[in-house]
């Protein structure tokens, strides 16, 4: 079973959140951040992990946190923080839609087929963020971080499922107003909706 939750950081402030309950490592991370919005996003991320996973986290060889009880992944962008929780490997990404130099950025991370598709579409922003979040969620699901060469991965068909090294991974797209969200996991029954969580 897999679930995906979000919080809107506009609904919270650092003063009202109980960050004293968070592990020392998370509180140190929050303190080191410069911008208030980043501190708030990190606090919300920590509280989501605490709520759905607990405190007994470990790190894999690539630095991805995991729990012995559940698989999870977290992402934040703008005023949204999301967490995917699953009985299977899972990765998620959220990106606020905004104006960017889509084709220039695509040259850095996209496969040649993805770059071609991007150059041919009239809606470059929509396609860019679908490809970007798909790639990020996929890589996070693998748990290898950016040791993975993204330009060698072709997700230009924007598949619902993808075969990779004997593994079948499934994708599900969600929208939150001006945010693109992608979930990637080994669970073929990915949820239809993203749920707002209470902190």
Secondary structure as UniProt FT lines:
FT   STRAND          2..8
FT   HELIX           9..11
FT   TURN            14..16
FT   HELIX           19..21
FT   HELIX           24..32
FT   HELIX           36..52
FT   STRAND          58..59
FT   TURN            61..62
FT   STRAND          65..66
FT   STRAND          71..77
FT   TURN            78..79
FT   STRAND          80..86
FT   STRAND          90..96
FT   HELIX           102..109
FT   HELIX           112..120
FT   HELIX           124..142
FT   HELIX           145..147
FT   HELIX           150..152
FT   TURN            156..157
FT   STRAND          161..164
FT   TURN            165..166
FT   STRAND          167..176
FT   TURN            177..178
FT   STRAND          179..185
FT   STRAND          195..196
//
